[in-house]
Structures are given as structure tokens and as C-alpha cells.
């Protein structure tokens, strides 16, 4: 977050949003509009009305655990890349990022903010950005592995497709390994430099002996926390299906959150939840209500990030006034 400008400093005009950013936002709005046409506004509102104190308390507690684990994972990766990141600072930045991801279009602007901010604080913006990219990538990879295992073990609408999906993922992984091994050891081309940097980052930031176990454990706890929050949301919204039937559906909805077409996290998550719940013999309305409650619980769990933003703004304002 930039410090406050002096009265004499010119105020920069806000940057225009790119067509891709508009497309992501419109895509999320389109999914929500289609859901309203399909199930009406009732599931969107009914689920929110059912949120109670125990659900909010559970979301805050789970959010604390997942945020600390995300911060730990980030600190491990940043340390592997040679960028110092105290765990307390990482926790504050992660809370702020979750809050911004939950309230701004796209769902990734908070991570962009923490990457750039940490890079500037560390004096190496490029390395700070790469640390967040690899930390997020590691989390997504672990989530995919857990999703494949759970969806293969428990009944779900996508179970018949899993062999093809698993084969594709293995082929992509093998291709990336072969590409890394084929990376040129020398050469001044931009592609060669980028590939060598990526290989070095993965080796030192993710696969180093002192790093990879912590990254995997932290990522697994984060996935478990998101699943637990979604189960709490589903129960709050009235879904009483057994856990063996509910967990695969929540995993599919969580995977949909990785799609960039959303509005503050809302959009594909609700669409996939509606389809998955209906395909599993529940109702689309239950899926939408569960996803809406999940979004509300995540927003509540991220509110410490709003406090971090406010405290930072007050500190920057005080420092500017003192000068």
C-alpha cells in the first residue's frame, strides 16, 4: 500500500481495466444471472438468513488455522528463494489478501497486492512475486491431488471421468518434468532465462529438503480447512446428506473457485455447486445456498484483513503527517 501523497503531489488517474478483467467480471455475473434464472433468488437469500453464531465462530476459527498455514507455506517458499519473510508479517499480509480476494472482482487481487508489497519491502519485486506464484501453485497442485484421491474414493458425478482426468494430469506433469530437464543451461534468450529461473525456483523454493514437507503439510491443512468450512456452510444451508456424499460435492465447488471468472469469489463456485448437488440427487437450490453461505463465511473469516488494511492506512497517514 503506497503512502499518502503530499498535497502538492499530483493524483494519478486510475488505470483502465483490461478487456480480460472485464471479461472475468462479466463471466461471473453471467453465471450468477443464469443461476437466478434457473433456481430463482430464494436459495441466494434463504441460505444467508440461516447463518448463525456457531457457524460464524467456526468460520473464524478455521479461517485462523488456514491463514496461518498459508502464511507458513509462503514463508517457506520465500525463504527458499532467498527472501526473508517473518511469519507474523506473512500472517498479516495473508489476512489482507484473503479480504481483498473476497471483496474485489477476479479473486486474485489480494495475492497480487501481497506479492508486490512484499517484493518492495524485501527490495526484490521480481522474487517477491515469484514467491507468491510458486506458493499458490503448490497449494493448487496439492488440492488437485487430494481432489483426485477423494473423488476416486467417494461417489460423485465426475467419478466416471476420473481415469481420463488423471491420465491428462499425469501427462501434463510428465511434460513439465521433461521441459525442465530440457531447459538450456546457457543462452541469453528470454525464454531460456525464464525457464532456467523457473527450474531454479522450484528446486530451491519448493523441492528443497527443508521446504517441501512443510509446503505439503500446510497445503493439506488449508484444503481440509476449506472443506470443513464448506461442510459447515452446507449444514447451515440445510443440506443433511452424509459426509461421504457431501464432501466430493464441496470439493468440486472448491475447484471451481480456481476459475478466474468471478465477482468477489461468487460465480463459478455457485454454478458448479448447483450442478453437482443436482447431479448427486440433492437439489440445485441446496447447492446454491451452500455456496452462498460459504462465501459469506469466508468473508467473515477474512475480516481481520480489513483491520490490517485500516491499521496500515492509519500508520501511513500518521507517518505522512509527522513528515
C-alpha positions, 0 to 999 in steps of 0.5 A, a space after each residue: 500500500 503506497 503512502 499518502 501523497 503530499 498535497 502538492 503531489 499530483 493524483 494519478 488517474 486510475 488505470 483502465 481495466 483490461 478487456 480480460 478483467 472485464 471479461 472475468 467480471 462479466 463471466 461471473 455475473 453471467 453465471 450468477 444471472 443464469 443461476 437466478 434464472 434457473 433456481 430463482 433468488 430464494 436459495 441466494 437469500 434463504 441460505 444467508 438468513 440461516 447463518 448463525 453464531 456457531 457457524 460464524 465462530 467456526 468460520 473464524 476459527 478455521 479461517 485462523 488455522 488456514 491463514 496461518 498455514 498459508 502464511 507458513 507455506 509462503 514463508 517457506 517458499 520465500 525463504 527458499 528463494 532467498 527472501 526473508 519473510 517473518 511469519 507474523 508479517 506473512 500472517 498479516 499480509 495473508 489476512 489482507 489478501 484473503 479480504 481483498 480476494 473476497 471483496 474485489 472482482 477476479 479473486 486474485 487481487 489480494 495475492 497480487 497486492 501481497 506479492 508486490 508489497 512484499 517484493 518492495 519491502 524485501 527490495 526484490 519485486 521480481 522474487 517477491 512475486 515469484 514467491 507468491 506464484 510458486 506458493 499458490 501453485 503448490 497449494 493448487 497442485 496439492 488440492 488437485 491431488 487430494 481432489 483426485 484421491 477423494 473423488 476416486 474414493 467417494 461417489 460423485 458425478 465426475 467419478 466416471 471421468 476420473 481415469 481420463 482426468 488423471 491420465 491428462 494430469 499425469 501427462 501434463 506433469 510428465 511434460 513439465 518434468 521433461 521441459 525442465 530437464 530440457 531447459 538450456 543451461 546457457 543462452 541469453 534468450 528470454 525464454 531460456 532465462 525464464 525457464 532456467 529461473 523457473 527450474 531454479 525456483 522450484 528446486 530451491 523454493 519448493 523441492 528443497 529438503 527443508 521446504 517441501 514437507 512443510 509446503 505439503 503439510 500446510 497445503 493439506 491443512 488449508 484444503 481440509 480447512 476449506 472443506 470443513 468450512 464448506 461442510 459447515 456452510 452446507 449444514 447451515 444451508 440445510 443440506 443433511 446428506 452424509 459426509 461421504 456424499 457431501 464432501 466430493 460435492 464441496 470439493 468440486 465447488 472448491 475447484 471451481 473457485 480456481 476459475 478466474 471468472 468471478 465477482 468477489 469469489 461468487 460465480 463459478 463456485 455457485 454454478 458448479 455447486 448447483 450442478 453437482 448437488 443436482 447431479 448427486 440427487 440433492 437439489 440445485 437450490 441446496 447447492 446454491 445456498 451452500 455456496 452462498 453461505 460459504 462465501 459469506 463465511 469466508 468473508 467473515 473469516 477474512 475480516 481481520 484483513 480489513 483491520 490490517 488494511 485500516 491499521 496500515 492506512 492509519 500508520 501511513 497517514 500518521 507517518 505522512 503527517 509527522 513528515 
